[in-house]
Each structure stands twice: as structure tokens, then as C-alpha cells.
């Protein structure tokens, strides 16, 4: 029972952190007009999700879009903030 409660508490902390990080990226990169118009190509989006899925991590593609629209480097192995905080 303690383990279940601990798992639920960890999950709720993760959800809260994920929501705050999603809000942060929207605020941080809102000034970048490319973020709203930029879309990931399907191949890169698929590679990214497949790569992180083997580690049990769901990736938010908004972070990938922000990274690529900001620096132009397309790499599916980029450790986005949602991945970093999920692992950390």
C-alpha cells in the first residue's frame, strides 16, 4: 500500500511539473514567431517518440519544435526539458 501511495504521489508530481514546463515553454518561446508556424516533419517526430519510448518516456513535441525553431538543428536524440525532468 505504501508503494502504491508513493507511486501515485510521484505521478502527481510529474503531472504538475509537466504542466508547469509546458506553460514555461510557451512563455519562454512565445516571442519566437517560428514556434507557432513551425511543424516537425513526421519522420523526425516518429524517430523522436520511438527513441524515447524504449526508455519509457513520452516526449512532448512542443519542446522539439522550440529547440529546432530556435537553433535549426534537427536531432531526435535531443534531451528536452520534459525528458530531463522525467529522468531526474
N, CA, C and O atoms as a GROMACS GRO file, in nm:
protein
  352
    1UNK      N    1   0.082  -0.119   0.000
    1UNK     CA    2   0.000   0.000   0.000
    1UNK      C    3   0.087   0.126   0.000
    1UNK      O    4   0.055   0.225  -0.067
    2UNK      N    5   0.198   0.122   0.077
    2UNK     CA    6   0.287   0.238   0.081
    2UNK      C    7   0.346   0.263  -0.058
    2UNK      O    8   0.358   0.378  -0.102
    3UNK      N    9   0.382   0.155  -0.125
    3UNK     CA   10   0.441   0.168  -0.260
    3UNK      C   11   0.341   0.230  -0.356
    3UNK      O   12   0.377   0.318  -0.435
    4UNK      N   13   0.218   0.187  -0.349
    4UNK     CA   14   0.113   0.243  -0.435
    4UNK      C   15   0.095   0.392  -0.408
    4UNK      O   16   0.086   0.471  -0.502
    5UNK      N   17   0.089   0.430  -0.282
    5UNK     CA   18   0.075   0.572  -0.246
    5UNK      C   19   0.195   0.653  -0.294
    5UNK      O   20   0.181   0.765  -0.343
    6UNK      N   21   0.312   0.596  -0.279
    6UNK     CA   22   0.435   0.662  -0.325
    6UNK      C   23   0.434   0.679  -0.477
    6UNK      O   24   0.470   0.785  -0.528
    7UNK      N   25   0.393   0.575  -0.549
    7UNK     CA   26   0.386   0.582  -0.695
    7UNK      C   27   0.285   0.687  -0.741
    7UNK      O   28   0.311   0.762  -0.835
    8UNK      N   29   0.171   0.692  -0.674
    8UNK     CA   30   0.069   0.792  -0.709
    8UNK      C   31   0.121   0.933  -0.681
    8UNK      O   32   0.100   1.023  -0.762
    9UNK      N   33   0.186   0.952  -0.567
    9UNK     CA   34   0.242   1.083  -0.533
    9UNK      C   35   0.346   1.126  -0.636
    9UNK      O   36   0.349   1.241  -0.679
   10UNK      N   37   0.432   1.032  -0.676
   10UNK     CA   38   0.534   1.063  -0.778
   10UNK      C   39   0.469   1.098  -0.911
   10UNK      O   40   0.512   1.191  -0.980
   11UNK      N   41   0.366   1.024  -0.947
   11UNK     CA   42   0.296   1.050  -1.072
   11UNK      C   43   0.232   1.189  -1.070
   11UNK      O   44   0.240   1.262  -1.169
   12UNK      N   45   0.169   1.225  -0.960
   12UNK     CA   46   0.106   1.357  -0.948
   12UNK      C   47   0.210   1.469  -0.954
   12UNK      O   48   0.185   1.573  -1.014
   13UNK      N   49   0.326   1.447  -0.892
   13UNK     CA   50   0.434   1.547  -0.902
   13UNK      C   51   0.480   1.562  -1.046
   13UNK      O   52   0.505   1.672  -1.094
   14UNK      N   53   0.491   1.449  -1.115
   14UNK     CA   54   0.533   1.452  -1.255
   14UNK      C   55   0.432   1.529  -1.341
   14UNK      O   56   0.471   1.611  -1.423
   15UNK      N   57   0.304   1.502  -1.322
   15UNK     CA   58   0.199   1.571  -1.399
   15UNK      C   59   0.204   1.721  -1.372
   15UNK      O   60   0.195   1.801  -1.465
   16UNK      N   61   0.217   1.759  -1.246
   16UNK     CA   62   0.224   1.901  -1.209
   16UNK      C   63   0.346   1.967  -1.274
   16UNK      O   64   0.336   2.077  -1.328
   17UNK      N   65   0.460   1.899  -1.268
   17UNK     CA   66   0.582   1.952  -1.329
   17UNK      C   67   0.567   1.962  -1.480
   17UNK      O   68   0.610   2.061  -1.540
   18UNK      N   69   0.507   1.862  -1.542
   18UNK     CA   70   0.487   1.863  -1.687
   18UNK      C   71   0.401   1.981  -1.729
   18UNK      O   72   0.433   2.049  -1.826
   19UNK      N   73   0.293   2.005  -1.657
   19UNK     CA   74   0.206   2.119  -1.689
   19UNK      C   75   0.280   2.251  -1.673
   19UNK      O   76   0.265   2.340  -1.757
   20UNK      N   77   0.358   2.264  -1.567
   20UNK     CA   78   0.431   2.389  -1.547
   20UNK      C   79   0.538   2.408  -1.654
   20UNK      O   80   0.563   2.520  -1.698
   21UNK      N   81   0.603   2.298  -1.696
   21UNK     CA   82   0.705   2.308  -1.801
   21UNK      C   83   0.643   2.340  -1.936
   21UNK      O   84   0.702   2.414  -2.015
   22UNK      N   85   0.525   2.285  -1.964
   22UNK     CA   86   0.456   2.319  -2.089
   22UNK      C   87   0.423   2.468  -2.091
   22UNK      O   88   0.440   2.535  -2.193
   23UNK      N   89   0.377   2.519  -1.979
   23UNK     CA   90   0.345   2.662  -1.969
   23UNK      C   91   0.473   2.744  -1.985
   23UNK      O   92   0.473   2.848  -2.052
   24UNK      N   93   0.582   2.697  -1.924
   24UNK     CA   94   0.709   2.768  -1.932
   24UNK      C   95   0.759   2.779  -2.076
   24UNK      O   96   0.804   2.885  -2.118
   25UNK      N   97   0.750   2.671  -2.150
   25UNK     CA   98   0.799   2.676  -2.288
   25UNK      C   99   0.715   2.771  -2.372
   25UNK      O  100   0.769   2.843  -2.456
   26UNK      N  101   0.586   2.771  -2.349
   26UNK     CA  102   0.501   2.862  -2.425
   26UNK      C  103   0.534   3.006  -2.393
   26UNK      O  104   0.533   3.092  -2.482
   27UNK      N  105   0.565   3.035  -2.266
   27UNK     CA  106   0.601   3.171  -2.228
   27UNK      C  107   0.742   3.207  -2.274
   27UNK      O  108   0.766   3.318  -2.323
   28UNK      N  109   0.834   3.113  -2.260
   28UNK     CA  110   0.974   3.138  -2.293
   28UNK      C  111   0.995   3.160  -2.442
   28UNK      O  112   1.074   3.245  -2.483
   29UNK      N  113   0.924   3.083  -2.522
   29UNK     CA  114   0.945   3.089  -2.666
   29UNK      C  115   0.831   3.157  -2.741
   29UNK      O  116   0.824   3.151  -2.863
   30UNK      N  117   0.742   3.222  -2.667
   30UNK     CA  118   0.628   3.289  -2.732
   30UNK      C  119   0.673   3.400  -2.826
   30UNK      O  120   0.605   3.430  -2.924
   31UNK      N  121   0.786   3.461  -2.795
   31UNK     CA  122   0.836   3.569  -2.880
   31UNK      C  123   0.890   3.518  -3.014
   31UNK      O  124   0.909   3.597  -3.107
   32UNK      N  125   0.913   3.390  -3.024
   32UNK     CA  126   0.966   3.332  -3.147
   32UNK      C  127   0.849   3.303  -3.242
   32UNK      O  128   0.773   3.209  -3.219
   33UNK      N  129   0.836   3.382  -3.349
   33UNK     CA  130   0.723   3.360  -3.440
   33UNK      C  131   0.729   3.226  -3.511
   33UNK      O  132   0.626   3.175  -3.558
   34UNK      N  133   0.847   3.168  -3.521
   34UNK     CA  134   0.859   3.038  -3.588
   34UNK      C  135   0.793   2.926  -3.509
   34UNK      O  136   0.750   2.827  -3.567
   35UNK      N  137   0.786   2.940  -3.377
   35UNK     CA  138   0.730   2.834  -3.295
   35UNK      C  139   0.585   2.805  -3.331
   35UNK      O  140   0.543   2.689  -3.332
   36UNK      N  141   0.510   2.908  -3.360
   36UNK     CA  142   0.369   2.889  -3.393
   36UNK      C  143   0.349   2.837  -3.534
   36UNK      O  144   0.248   2.772  -3.563
   37UNK      N  145   0.443   2.865  -3.623
   37UNK     CA  146   0.427   2.823  -3.762
   37UNK      C  147   0.507   2.697  -3.795
   37UNK      O  148   0.479   2.629  -3.893
   38UNK      N  149   0.607   2.666  -3.712
   38UNK     CA  150   0.696   2.553  -3.739
   38UNK      C  151   0.627   2.422  -3.701
   38UNK      O  152   0.566   2.411  -3.594
   39UNK      N  153   0.638   2.323  -3.788
   39UNK     CA  154   0.589   2.189  -3.755
   39UNK      C  155   0.701   2.089  -3.779
   39UNK      O  156   0.781   2.103  -3.872
   40UNK      N  157   0.706   1.989  -3.695
   40UNK     CA  158   0.805   1.883  -3.713
   40UNK      C  159   0.765   1.798  -3.832
   40UNK      O  160   0.647   1.772  -3.855
   41UNK      N  161   0.864   1.754  -3.909
   41UNK     CA  162   0.828   1.659  -4.013
   41UNK      C  163   0.794   1.527  -3.945
   41UNK      O  164   0.845   1.496  -3.837
   42UNK      N  165   0.710   1.451  -4.008
   42UNK     CA  166   0.658   1.328  -3.944
   42UNK      C  167   0.767   1.228  -3.911
   42UNK      O  168   0.761   1.159  -3.810
   43UNK      N  169   0.868   1.222  -3.998
   43UNK     CA  170   0.977   1.127  -3.976
   43UNK      C  171   1.053   1.160  -3.848
   43UNK      O  172   1.082   1.072  -3.767
   44UNK      N  173   1.086   1.289  -3.829
   44UNK     CA  174   1.160   1.330  -3.710
   44UNK      C  175   1.074   1.310  -3.585
   44UNK      O  176   1.125   1.264  -3.483
   45UNK      N  177   0.948   1.344  -3.592
   45UNK     CA  178   0.857   1.326  -3.479
   45UNK      C  179   0.849   1.177  -3.442
   45UNK      O  180   0.854   1.142  -3.325
   46UNK      N  181   0.836   1.091  -3.543
   46UNK     CA  182   0.829   0.947  -3.520
   46UNK      C  183   0.959   0.895  -3.459
   46UNK      O  184   0.955   0.818  -3.363
   47UNK      N  185   1.074   0.937  -3.513
   47UNK     CA  186   1.203   0.893  -3.461
   47UNK      C  187   1.221   0.935  -3.316
   47UNK      O  188   1.270   0.858  -3.233
   48UNK      N  189   1.182   1.058  -3.287
   48UNK     CA  190   1.195   1.110  -3.150
   48UNK      C  191   1.112   1.027  -3.053
   48UNK      O  192   1.161   0.984  -2.949
   49UNK      N  193   0.985   1.006  -3.088
   49UNK     CA  194   0.897   0.930  -2.998
   49UNK      C  195   0.943   0.785  -2.984
   49UNK      O  196   0.936   0.728  -2.875
   50UNK      N  197   0.988   0.726  -3.092
   50UNK     CA  198   1.037   0.588  -3.089
   50UNK      C  199   1.164   0.577  -3.005
   50UNK      O  200   1.180   0.483  -2.927
   51UNK      N  201   1.254   0.673  -3.022
   51UNK     CA  202   1.381   0.672  -2.948
   51UNK      C  203   1.356   0.677  -2.797
   51UNK      O  204   1.413   0.598  -2.722
   52UNK      N  205   1.272   0.770  -2.752
   52UNK     CA  206   1.249   0.786  -2.609
   52UNK      C  207   1.152   0.682  -2.553
   52UNK      O  208   1.151   0.658  -2.432
   53UNK      N  209   1.070   0.622  -2.639
   53UNK     CA  210   0.976   0.520  -2.593
   53UNK      C  211   1.049   0.399  -2.534
   53UNK      O  212   1.002   0.338  -2.439
   54UNK      N  213   1.164   0.365  -2.591
   54UNK     CA  214   1.238   0.250  -2.540
   54UNK      C  215   1.290   0.272  -2.398
   54UNK      O  216   1.329   0.178  -2.330
   55UNK      N  217   1.289   0.399  -2.354
   55UNK     CA  218   1.325   0.431  -2.216
   55UNK      C  219   1.202   0.455  -2.129
   55UNK      O  220   1.213   0.493  -2.012
   56UNK      N  221   1.084   0.433  -2.187
   56UNK     CA  222   0.960   0.450  -2.112
   56UNK      C  223   0.920   0.596  -2.093
   56UNK      O  224   0.850   0.629  -1.997
   57UNK      N  225   0.962   0.683  -2.184
   57UNK     CA  226   0.937   0.826  -2.171
   57UNK      C  227   0.854   0.875  -2.288
   57UNK      O  228   0.886   0.848  -2.404
   58UNK      N  229   0.746   0.947  -2.258
   58UNK     CA  230   0.667   1.013  -2.362
   58UNK      C  231   0.722   1.154  -2.380
   58UNK      O  232   0.740   1.227  -2.283
   59UNK      N  233   0.748   1.190  -2.502
   59UNK     CA  234   0.808   1.319  -2.532
   59UNK      C  235   0.701   1.417  -2.580
   59UNK      O  236   0.613   1.383  -2.659
   60UNK      N  237   0.711   1.539  -2.531
   60UNK     CA  238   0.623   1.646  -2.575
   60UNK      C  239   0.688   1.710  -2.698
   60UNK      O  240   0.797   1.766  -2.687
   61UNK      N  241   0.623   1.703  -2.812
   61UNK     CA  242   0.684   1.754  -2.935
   61UNK      C  243   0.695   1.907  -2.936
   61UNK      O  244   0.765   1.962  -3.020
   62UNK      N  245   0.628   1.974  -2.844
   62UNK     CA  246   0.640   2.120  -2.836
   62UNK      C  247   0.784   2.160  -2.801
   62UNK      O  248   0.834   2.259  -2.853
   63UNK      N  249   0.849   2.083  -2.714
   63UNK     CA  250   0.989   2.111  -2.681
   63UNK      C  251   1.078   2.091  -2.803
   63UNK      O  252   1.168   2.171  -2.828
   64UNK      N  253   1.053   1.985  -2.880
   64UNK     CA  254   1.132   1.963  -3.002
   64UNK      C  255   1.113   2.079  -3.099
   64UNK      O  256   1.210   2.128  -3.158
   65UNK      N  257   0.989   2.123  -3.115
   65UNK     CA  258   0.961   2.235  -3.206
   65UNK      C  259   1.034   2.360  -3.160
   65UNK      O  260   1.091   2.433  -3.242
   66UNK      N  261   1.033   2.386  -3.029
   66UNK     CA  262   1.101   2.505  -2.977
   66UNK      C  263   1.251   2.497  -3.002
   66UNK      O  264   1.312   2.596  -3.044
   67UNK      N  265   1.308   2.383  -2.978
   67UNK     CA  266   1.452   2.366  -2.997
   67UNK      C  267   1.491   2.384  -3.144
   67UNK      O  268   1.584   2.459  -3.175
   68UNK      N  269   1.420   2.317  -3.233
   68UNK     CA  270   1.454   2.324  -3.375
   68UNK      C  271   1.427   2.462  -3.433
   68UNK      O  272   1.506   2.512  -3.512
   69UNK      N  273   1.316   2.524  -3.395
   69UNK     CA  274   1.286   2.657  -3.449
   69UNK      C  275   1.385   2.760  -3.396
   69UNK      O  276   1.409   2.862  -3.460
   70UNK      N  277   1.442   2.733  -3.278
   70UNK     CA  278   1.538   2.827  -3.220
   70UNK      C  279   1.677   2.815  -3.277
   70UNK      O  280   1.743   2.917  -3.299
   71UNK      N  281   1.723   2.693  -3.303
   71UNK     CA  282   1.862   2.679  -3.348
   71UNK      C  283   1.878   2.609  -3.482
   71UNK      O  284   1.988   2.607  -3.538
   72UNK      N  285   1.771   2.551  -3.535
   72UNK     CA  286   1.776   2.490  -3.667
   72UNK      C  287   1.838   2.351  -3.673
   72UNK      O  288   1.850   2.295  -3.781
   73UNK      N  289   1.877   2.295  -3.559
   73UNK     CA  290   1.938   2.162  -3.557
   73UNK      C  291   1.829   2.058  -3.533
   73UNK      O  292   1.761   2.061  -3.430
   74UNK      N  293   1.812   1.968  -3.629
   74UNK     CA  294   1.712   1.863  -3.616
   74UNK      C  295   1.778   1.735  -3.569
   74UNK      O  296   1.850   1.669  -3.645
   75UNK      N  297   1.755   1.699  -3.444
   75UNK     CA  298   1.813   1.578  -3.388
   75UNK      C  299   1.713   1.514  -3.294
   75UNK      O  300   1.669   1.576  -3.197
   76UNK      N  301   1.676   1.389  -3.322
   76UNK     CA  302   1.577   1.321  -3.242
   76UNK      C  303   1.630   1.282  -3.104
   76UNK      O  304   1.552   1.247  -3.016
   77UNK      N  305   1.761   1.287  -3.084
   77UNK     CA  306   1.821   1.248  -2.956
   77UNK      C  307   1.832   1.364  -2.857
   77UNK      O  308   1.881   1.345  -2.746
   78UNK      N  309   1.789   1.481  -2.897
   78UNK     CA  310   1.796   1.597  -2.809
   78UNK      C  311   1.720   1.570  -2.679
   78UNK      O  312   1.606   1.523  -2.682
   79UNK      N  313   1.782   1.598  -2.566
   79UNK     CA  314   1.719   1.576  -2.437
   79UNK      C  315   1.641   1.702  -2.400
   79UNK      O  316   1.697   1.801  -2.352
   80UNK      N  317   1.511   1.695  -2.423
   80UNK     CA  318   1.426   1.810  -2.393
   80UNK      C  319   1.405   1.821  -2.243
   80UNK      O  320   1.437   1.728  -2.168
   81UNK      N  321   1.351   1.935  -2.199
   81UNK     CA  322   1.333   1.955  -2.056
   81UNK      C  323   1.235   1.855  -1.996
   81UNK      O  324   1.252   1.812  -1.882
   82UNK      N  325   1.132   1.817  -2.071
   82UNK     CA  326   1.038   1.720  -2.015
   82UNK      C  327   1.104   1.584  -1.995
   82UNK      O  328   1.071   1.513  -1.901
   83UNK      N  329   1.197   1.547  -2.084
   83UNK     CA  330   1.271   1.421  -2.068
   83UNK      C  331   1.367   1.435  -1.949
   83UNK      O  332   1.376   1.344  -1.866
   84UNK      N  333   1.437   1.546  -1.941
   84UNK     CA  334   1.534   1.566  -1.833
   84UNK      C  335   1.466   1.557  -1.697
   84UNK      O  336   1.514   1.488  -1.608
   85UNK      N  337   1.354   1.626  -1.681
   85UNK     CA  338   1.288   1.626  -1.552
   85UNK      C  339   1.216   1.495  -1.524
   85UNK      O  340   1.191   1.462  -1.408
   86UNK      N  341   1.183   1.420  -1.628
   86UNK     CA  342   1.123   1.288  -1.608
   86UNK      C  343   1.227   1.192  -1.550
   86UNK      O  344   1.198   1.112  -1.461
   87UNK      N  345   1.347   1.201  -1.602
   87UNK     CA  346   1.456   1.112  -1.559
   87UNK      C  347   1.513   1.159  -1.427
   87UNK      O  348   1.542   1.077  -1.340
   88UNK      N  349   1.530   1.289  -1.412
   88UNK     CA  350   1.592   1.346  -1.294
   88UNK      C  351   1.500   1.330  -1.177
   88UNK      O  352   1.534   1.373  -1.066
   0.00000   0.00000   0.00000
